[in-house]
Amino acid sequence: MHESAAGRPERATDSVIAKMLLNDPQHIEITDNAGNIAINSPGAIQANTVNVRTSRRRVAVNPPPGTIGADQQQSRYVQYLIKRYNEFASADKTRATRFNYGVISTNVESRYKASWILVSSAKFDEVCEYLQQRISKTILGKVDASKGHRAFSTYTEFLTKSG
């Protein structure tokens, strides 16, 4: 019905051309398009506005590929470093203010303009170095360093220990 309303009936050659296009979608070039096009996207939603309603206060979104949160090992190591920082920083009894466990994640977010989970995997080493420096600057980190001990495992050691 749509093809007859669009100006011409379907032709036998249309299916051959459609198969050629679908078999090689990276070579499709679309110009002067006034509509919506979805190629090889099962389950795609085409709309100008999508409203998501849920009974939960937050909608969980999986981290996109290529981010720290999408890589299980990188994600676990960053979580380890954050936990380690919180252990060391919260043990400081000389603090002038009450310790807040969420501050380190907020600091990473303001530094990298995204939650650490959404930071590119290309910046993984940089994020880890930042967290390791923060751990080393705590009183317990400095005490460990004075005794010749590291306050955290390296990424390689972490992977070896955690298997």
N, C-alpha and C positions, 0 to 999 in steps of 0.2 A: 504494500500500500504506500509506503514511504517513497520507494523508487518511482512509482507512477506519479506521485505528487511532485517529485523533484524535477521532473522534466523529461525523462526518458525511461523506457523499460530496461530491465537488466538484460545484458547481452552475454553470450556464451564466453566471450573473451574476458569479461569482468572477473570471473573466478580465477582465471590463470594469472591475471595481473595482481589480484588480491593475495594469492598464494605466494607470488614472488616477493611482494612487499612484506608479508608476515614472516617469511623465512629469513629476511635480511633487514630487520627494523632499524639498525644503526645507520643505514644509508638512505633512510627516508628523510626528505627535506620538505617541510611544509611552509608555504609562503602565503601571505594575505589570508590567513585563517580568521574567520569571524565566529567560530564555534569552539566547542571543547573537543579535544582529541585525546584518547587514551590508547596507547599501543602496548600490548603485552603486559597489562596490569590487572590481573585477576583480583576481584574484590575492591577495585577502585571506586571511590565516591566522586562523582562529578556534580559540583554544586557551587554556587556563588557564596553561600553561607552554610556552615555546618554547626548546628547546636548540639552539644553533648550534655545530656541531663543524667545526673547520677545522684544516688542518695549519699554518696561519700562526699566529704569536704574537699578532698583532693583527687585528681585523676592521675593515676600512675602512668607514665609514658616510658617505654623502654628506651635506653640510650641508643642513639643512632650508631651504626657501624663506624669505626674509625675514632671512637672516643674511649677514654679511660674506662668509663662505666660499661662499655660493651665488651671489654677484654677482662675476663674473669680473674686472671692472675694479676694484672695491673690494678684492678679494682680492689682485690684483697690486700695488696701491698699498701696502697694508699690508705685503706681503712686501718691497717696495722699501724702505719706511721701516725695517723690521727689519734688512734687509741693510745699509742705510746706517748705522744705529746701531752694528751689529757692526763695520763697517769703522772708524768713528771711535773707538769705545771700545777696540777691540783695538790701535789704534795708540798708545795712551797708555802710554809706557814708564815712567811714574812710579807705576804701580799697585802697591799693596802685595801684592795677591794675583794669582794667575794668572787671566786673562780666561776667562770661560765664555760661549760663544756662545748657549746656551739660556736664559740668565737673563732676557733681555728678554721672551721669550715667557712664561716663568713669572711674571714681574711683571705682565704684561697679564692673565694668567689669574687671579692672585690679586686683582687690582683689579676685574675684571669678572665674577668667579666662573664663568668659562668660558674655554675656549680661544678666541683671537681669531677663529678660523674660525666659531665658534658664537655669537658676540656678535651681537645684533640690528643690522640695517642702520641702524636709527634712531640707534644710538650710534656710527656710523662716524666722524663728525666728531670726536667726543669721543676715540675711540681714536687717531685720527690726530694730534690735538692733543697727547695724552699722549706719543706716540712722537716727535713733532717737538720737544717740550720736552726729552725725554731726549737727543736728538741735539744740540740747542743747548747743553746743559750739559756736553758732552764738551769736552776741551781743544781738539780740532780745530774743533769747532763754535764755540767762543768765539773762536778765531783767525780763522775765516772771518767772524764777525760784526764783529770789530774792523776787518777790511778792507772791510766793507760788502758781503760776499757771504753768501748764504744757504747753509746746509749741505745743503739738500734742495729738491726741486721741489715746488711746490704740486700738489694733485690735478689741477687744470685743466692745468697745464704738463705733468704726467706723462702725462695722456691725449693731449695734443697731440703730445708727443715720441714716444710709443709707438704712436700711431695706432690 
